[in-house]
Amino acid sequence: MHMDRLAAYLAGGRPPGATRTYPGCRDRRAPERSVAVELEGRLYFATESPVWSGGRGFYDPTAPGRMRGRAHLVTVGQLSDIAAQEMYEGPGTDLDLRTVLRRGRDRLGPGRYETLICPGTVEGIPLLTFTAPWTLRDVEPLMPSAAYLRYLAGGLLECGPWEEADIADYLSACPGAAGHWAPAHVLELLRGDAGH
């Protein structure tokens, strides 16, 4: 959600706090625009991230609740290359989006971030994301790291419609963060005051 992190996927580089350098997309242009979105479903943290340590963020469109996010207007090639980098593959091959656009979901493989989801449209443009093939009910939530949570919180703040305290309340209630990250701690991360 954070523009600095997205820039590493698009142009290549290593976001601060990450342990991995990304090769970037074939088309390194910034998104034409970015907007805040709220989707049906839930953000949760699970499985150990080798890039950030701690739990990774996943989207379960079937879980009750609302997930906040940020939609970026990118090309099919850029989406494909970002997805490839998340799957630890090299960029360079466009995804076939026909099934996800027709059915709302397409499982490309068994791994995390290998399932495409189309939860709707924004101004007539399909909204696409990728997540795990499993649901929140199928995995044990895992606490996210401070660096990862800081990026998510910062990205939500950059979007515009949410205030710091509201973002802290939202993220601290997500499965994996709940019970480990109090709203006050997330607020400290967002303001750059402390780690956890």
FENLINSUL-V292853 format. One record per run of one state. SS is the DSSP state (h for helix, s for strand, l for the rest). FROM is the first residue (numbers start at 1). TO is the last residue. Records with the same first field share a line. If there is no record, write none. Layout:
SS=FROM-TO  FROM-TO
This chain:
l=1-2  12-12  14-21  23-33  41-41  49-53  61-65  73-75  87-97  104-104  108-114  123-124  132-135  139-140  142-143  145-145  160-163  173-174  176-182  192-196
h=3-11  76-86  98-103  136-138  146-159  164-172  183-191
s=13-13  22-22  34-40  42-48  54-60  66-72  105-107  115-122  125-131  141-141  144-144  175-175
